């Protein structure tokens, strides 16, 4: 096999083995969202809150883990910023949802997203 062909086969194998094993679930609230993330080849190892609106509000991601503990993580940096929660590959996220924190009205929630 030619050297270029060998490199192409190795590159294709690397991409195949590094591809995520599951599609991430996003819980949207307007243009902002919470999302589960894969870390160290473990799906739903963490979650993040992302702000997609230029409205001055911040976004919180509420989540639960296998051990039943419920926590939240918030991003306050403005549009285009995301803040991840702690990574725990042995105590995975079971569900998460987004919340937009507003000063002038009630704080709406996105739908719960559950680990398959």
N, C-alpha and C positions, 0 to 999 in steps of 0.2 A: 504494500500500500504506500502511496506517495506520502511524503511528509505533510503536505497541506491537508490531505484527506484525513490523516491521523489527528491533526490538530482540530479539524472540524468535528470529528467524532468525539473527541475529548471535550470540546467546548459544548456540544449538544448534550452530552451526558451530565456535565456540570450544571447546566441550566435545568435539566430535568430533575436532578436530585436536590437542587436548591429552591425549586418552586414551592410556594405555599401548599400545604396539604388540604386546606379548606378556605372557602371564601369568608372574609370577615363580614360580620353583621354590623350594620350601622343603624343607630336609633336617631332619626332626624327630629329636630325642633327648628322649624324655619330652615335656614341655610346652615345651621350649626348641628353638631352631632356628637354622639359617643360611639366608640368603635372598639371591638376586641382585637387583640394583636397576638401574633405568634412570636415566640421567643425560644431560641435554642431547639427548634423543631417541635415545640409543644404548642398546640393551638390553645387559644383562650388563656394564655399565661398572664396577660395584663389587659388593661383597658386604658383608653385615653379620651380626654375631652377636647373638642376642637371648635374654635370660634370661626364661623364662616360669614358673619354679618358685620357690617360697619355701622353698628347701632349704639355702641357704648355699653351694651350689656355683656355680662360674662356668662360662661357656660360651665355647667357642672355635670359630671358623669357619676351616677349612682351605680354601685355594683355589689354583688355578693360572691363569695368564694365557696369552695367545697366544704369548708369547716363551718359554714353558716354565718360567718362574720360579714356584716354589711358596712361598706365604706363609701367615700366619695372622693373625687379629685376634681379640681376646678382649674380653668384657664382664664386669666384676667388680662392677658397681654394684647387683646384686640384681634382684629380680623387677620385670619391666616395663621393663628398660633394654635398649637396643640400642647397639652400637658399629659404625660403618661403617669399612670399609677405604678406602684412597685411591681416588680416581676416576681412571680412565684410559680415555678413549673410543677411543683408537687401539690399545690393548693390552688387549683385553677378557678377562673371566673366562671360562675354558673349562669349569671344573667347581668344585664346592664341596661340603663336607659339614660337619656339626656334630659337636662333641665336648663332652661334659659332663666337667668337671674336678672330681674328687672326692678328698678326703683319705683316705677310709676304704676305698676299693675301686678296682678297675680303672676306667679312664676310657672309657666306652662311646662309640661313634661312631654317627652317623646315616648313611644311605645317601648315596653320591655322587649329585649332580644335575649333569647335563651340559647344556651349551648346545645348543639344537637347531640 
